[in-house]
């Protein structure tokens, strides 16, 4: 009996229409990462060099994107600030993914009381606003990158653990799990060697989406003065510092980091959702 593959009407056109957007977002995300890594070589200006004589200077050969209210080069701060703006969300994603996968794997595989306890715990964390948790922790430990990263990692953990738990429950019903159990493999071996590799693509795709949201949250904390120290180049901090320039009629130093935040969040979200769609399509 031959299998007949069917395609929903218009699905191919939809995927074709999404392809240019995905390619553009992926290319932009790569450029942002490269710009952050190569920042010292892309611009010779010191991002923290104060030059009051060039305060609020417009674009010129010396300052391609102008200067802020303190005379600091906007392009240098934008590229250097990409490092902090990307490093923080990366820490949130790594911590939340590792911890969330561990919790979800244990809950989904063991079930019973352990599943009930872990599920109630993640629901409790899920009910607490992540930004509020970050503000409380930063108010106790002071400004810096570590405290908000850890706070947001805890806030993002339930998303990863819930997804992992549901994927593990689906994997447990597959025939290969019973086959390995009959062969005498322990639950830990099956989870680490077979279940985890099978669910990893979907979890990583979701983590890519979480990266964009974490970037936006950390930028918001920096704008409120609760993130990185004042002199550290950061996109959220640049928006805060640019308020003076906006009031003086020179909005470029505030608009550029805003545009960078929005485009980067959109790019990572589109890339992550496209990867998730591809993985889901292969598993169907």
C-alpha positions as CSV (number, residue, x, y, z in Angstrom):
1,X,0.0,0.0,0.0
2,X,1.5,3.3,-1.0
3,X,1.3,6.3,1.2
4,X,-0.2,9.5,-0.2
5,X,1.2,12.8,1.1
6,X,-1.4,15.6,1.3
7,X,-0.7,19.3,1.6
8,X,-3.1,21.8,3.0
9,X,-4.1,24.4,0.3
10,X,-2.0,27.5,0.5
11,X,0.5,26.1,3.0
12,X,3.3,26.2,0.5
13,X,2.6,29.8,-0.4
14,X,2.5,30.8,3.3
15,X,5.9,29.1,3.9
16,X,7.4,30.8,0.8
17,X,6.1,34.2,2.0
18,X,7.8,33.6,5.4
19,X,11.1,32.6,3.9
20,X,12.3,36.2,3.1
21,X,11.3,37.4,6.6
22,X,13.1,34.5,8.2
23,X,16.2,35.1,6.1
24,X,16.3,38.8,6.9
25,X,15.8,38.2,10.6
26,X,18.5,35.5,10.7
27,X,20.9,37.8,8.8
28,X,20.2,40.7,11.1
29,X,20.7,38.5,14.2
30,X,24.0,37.3,12.8
31,X,25.1,40.9,12.1
32,X,24.2,41.9,15.7
33,X,26.3,39.1,17.1
34,X,29.2,39.9,14.9
35,X,28.9,43.6,15.6
36,X,29.1,42.8,19.4
37,X,32.1,40.5,19.0
38,X,34.0,42.8,16.6
39,X,33.1,46.1,18.3
40,X,36.6,47.2,19.2
41,X,37.7,46.8,15.6
42,X,34.7,48.3,14.0
43,X,35.0,51.6,15.7
44,X,38.2,53.2,17.1
45,X,36.4,55.6,19.4
46,X,36.3,54.9,23.2
47,X,32.6,54.4,24.1
48,X,33.1,56.0,27.6
49,X,35.3,59.0,26.4
50,X,33.5,62.1,27.6
51,X,33.9,65.2,25.3
52,X,31.6,68.0,26.3
53,X,32.8,70.0,23.3
54,X,31.0,67.5,21.1
55,X,27.9,67.1,23.3
56,X,24.8,66.3,21.1
57,X,26.9,66.6,18.0
58,X,25.2,65.4,14.8
59,X,26.5,62.7,12.4
60,X,29.9,63.6,11.0
61,X,33.1,61.9,9.8
62,X,34.4,61.8,13.4
63,X,31.0,60.6,14.9
64,X,29.1,58.7,12.2
65,X,25.9,58.5,14.4
66,X,26.6,61.6,16.3
67,X,27.3,61.9,20.1
68,X,25.2,61.9,23.2
69,X,24.7,64.6,25.9
70,X,28.2,63.8,27.3
71,X,29.9,63.8,23.9
72,X,30.4,60.1,23.8
73,X,30.4,58.4,20.4
74,X,26.9,56.9,19.8
75,X,28.1,54.3,17.3
76,X,30.9,53.1,19.7
77,X,28.4,52.8,22.6
78,X,25.8,51.1,20.4
79,X,28.3,48.4,19.3
80,X,29.9,48.0,22.7
81,X,26.5,48.0,24.3
82,X,25.5,45.1,22.2
83,X,27.9,42.9,24.2
84,X,26.1,43.6,27.5
85,X,22.7,43.6,25.9
86,X,23.3,40.1,24.4
87,X,25.3,38.6,27.2
88,X,22.6,39.2,29.8
89,X,19.8,37.4,27.8
90,X,22.2,34.6,27.0
91,X,22.8,34.0,30.7
92,X,19.0,34.1,31.4
93,X,18.5,31.5,28.6
94,X,21.3,29.2,29.7
95,X,20.3,29.2,33.4
96,X,16.6,28.8,32.7
97,X,17.0,26.2,30.0
98,X,19.4,24.0,32.1
99,X,17.3,24.2,35.3
100,X,14.0,24.0,33.4
101,X,15.0,20.9,31.4
102,X,16.1,19.2,34.6
103,X,12.9,20.0,36.4
104,X,10.7,19.1,33.5
105,X,12.6,15.9,32.7
106,X,12.3,14.7,36.3
107,X,8.6,15.6,36.6
108,X,7.6,14.1,33.3
109,X,9.6,10.9,33.7
110,X,9.1,10.1,37.3
111,X,5.5,11.4,37.6
112,X,3.6,10.8,40.9
113,X,4.3,12.9,43.9
114,X,7.5,14.3,42.4
115,X,5.6,15.5,39.4
116,X,2.9,17.1,41.6
117,X,5.5,18.9,43.9
118,X,7.6,20.2,41.0
119,X,4.5,21.2,39.0
120,X,3.1,23.2,42.0
121,X,6.4,24.8,42.5
122,X,6.7,26.0,38.9
123,X,3.2,27.2,39.0
124,X,4.0,29.3,42.1
125,X,7.0,30.8,40.3
126,X,4.9,31.3,37.1
127,X,2.3,33.3,39.1
128,X,5.0,35.8,40.3
129,X,5.8,38.5,37.8
130,X,9.4,38.1,36.6
131,X,10.1,41.9,36.4
132,X,8.9,42.4,39.9
133,X,11.1,39.6,41.1
134,X,14.1,41.1,39.3
135,X,13.3,44.6,40.8
136,X,13.2,43.1,44.3
137,X,16.4,41.2,44.0
138,X,18.3,44.2,42.4
139,X,17.0,46.5,45.2
140,X,18.6,44.1,47.7
141,X,21.9,43.3,46.0
142,X,22.4,46.6,44.1
143,X,22.9,47.3,40.4
144,X,24.8,44.9,38.2
145,X,24.1,42.2,35.6
146,X,24.2,39.1,37.8
147,X,21.2,39.8,40.0
148,X,18.7,40.6,37.2
149,X,20.0,37.7,35.1
150,X,19.4,35.2,37.9
151,X,16.0,36.7,38.8
152,X,14.8,36.5,35.2
153,X,16.2,33.0,34.8
154,X,14.0,31.9,37.7
155,X,11.1,33.7,36.1
156,X,11.6,32.0,32.7
157,X,12.2,28.5,34.2
158,X,8.5,27.5,34.4
159,X,8.1,28.1,30.6
160,X,11.0,25.7,29.9
161,X,10.0,23.1,32.5
162,X,6.4,23.0,31.3
163,X,7.4,22.5,27.7
164,X,10.0,19.8,28.7
165,X,7.5,18.0,30.9
166,X,4.9,17.8,28.1
167,X,7.5,16.6,25.6
168,X,8.8,13.9,28.0
169,X,5.3,12.6,28.6
170,X,4.8,12.2,24.9
171,X,8.2,10.5,24.5
172,X,7.5,8.0,27.3
173,X,4.6,6.6,25.2
174,X,6.9,5.8,22.2
175,X,7.8,2.2,21.6
176,X,11.6,2.8,21.8
177,X,11.3,3.6,25.5
178,X,9.6,0.3,26.3
179,X,12.2,-1.5,24.2
180,X,15.1,0.0,26.1
181,X,13.4,-0.8,29.4
182,X,13.1,-4.4,28.4
183,X,16.8,-4.5,27.6
184,X,17.6,-3.4,31.1
185,X,18.5,0.2,30.6
186,X,17.9,2.5,33.6
187,X,15.6,5.4,33.4
188,X,18.5,7.9,33.7
189,X,20.2,6.3,30.8
190,X,17.1,6.4,28.6
191,X,16.5,10.0,29.5
192,X,20.0,11.3,28.9
193,X,20.9,9.2,25.9
194,X,17.6,9.1,24.0
195,X,14.7,11.2,25.4
196,X,16.8,14.4,25.9
197,X,18.3,14.4,22.4
198,X,14.9,13.9,20.9
199,X,13.3,16.9,22.7
200,X,16.4,19.1,22.5
201,X,15.6,20.8,19.2
202,X,12.1,22.0,20.3
203,X,13.5,23.2,23.7
204,X,16.3,25.1,21.9
205,X,13.9,26.7,19.5
206,X,11.8,27.9,22.5
207,X,14.9,29.2,24.2
208,X,15.7,31.3,21.1
209,X,12.3,32.9,21.5
210,X,12.9,33.4,25.2
211,X,16.2,35.1,24.4
212,X,14.4,38.0,22.7
213,X,12.0,38.5,25.6
214,X,14.8,38.4,28.1
215,X,16.7,41.0,26.1
216,X,13.6,43.3,26.3
217,X,13.2,42.7,30.0
218,X,16.8,43.4,30.8
219,X,16.7,46.5,28.6
220,X,13.7,47.7,30.6
221,X,15.6,47.2,33.9
222,X,18.6,49.1,32.6
223,X,16.3,51.9,31.5
224,X,15.0,52.0,35.1
225,X,18.5,52.2,36.4
226,X,18.3,48.7,37.9
227,X,20.6,46.9,35.5
228,X,24.2,47.5,34.6
229,X,26.2,50.4,36.2
230,X,25.7,53.9,34.8
231,X,29.0,54.0,32.9
232,X,28.6,50.6,31.2
233,X,27.5,50.8,27.6
234,X,24.1,49.1,27.3
235,X,21.1,49.6,25.0
236,X,18.6,50.1,27.8
237,X,20.9,52.5,29.6
238,X,21.5,54.4,26.3
239,X,17.7,55.0,26.0
240,X,17.7,56.3,29.6
241,X,20.7,58.6,29.0
242,X,19.2,59.8,25.7
243,X,16.2,61.4,27.4
244,X,18.2,64.6,27.8
245,X,19.1,64.6,24.1
246,X,15.4,64.1,23.1
247,X,14.3,67.0,25.3
248,X,17.0,69.1,23.6
249,X,15.8,68.2,20.1
250,X,18.5,65.6,19.3
251,X,16.7,62.2,19.5
252,X,19.2,60.1,17.6
253,X,21.2,58.9,20.6
254,X,17.9,57.5,22.1
255,X,16.2,56.3,18.9
256,X,19.1,54.1,17.7
257,X,19.2,51.9,20.8
258,X,15.4,51.7,20.7
259,X,15.5,50.5,17.1
260,X,18.3,48.1,17.9
261,X,16.3,46.5,20.8
262,X,13.1,46.2,18.8
263,X,14.7,44.7,15.7
264,X,16.8,42.3,17.7
265,X,13.8,41.1,19.7
266,X,11.8,40.6,16.5
267,X,14.7,38.9,14.8
268,X,15.3,36.3,17.5
269,X,11.5,35.7,17.9
270,X,11.0,35.1,14.2
271,X,14.1,32.8,14.0
272,X,13.0,30.9,17.1
273,X,9.4,30.4,16.0
274,X,10.6,29.3,12.5
275,X,12.9,26.7,14.1
276,X,10.1,25.5,16.3
277,X,7.7,25.2,13.3
278,X,10.3,23.2,11.4
279,X,10.9,20.8,14.3
280,X,7.2,20.4,14.9
281,X,6.7,19.7,11.2
282,X,9.4,17.0,11.2
283,X,7.8,15.3,14.3
284,X,4.3,15.1,12.7
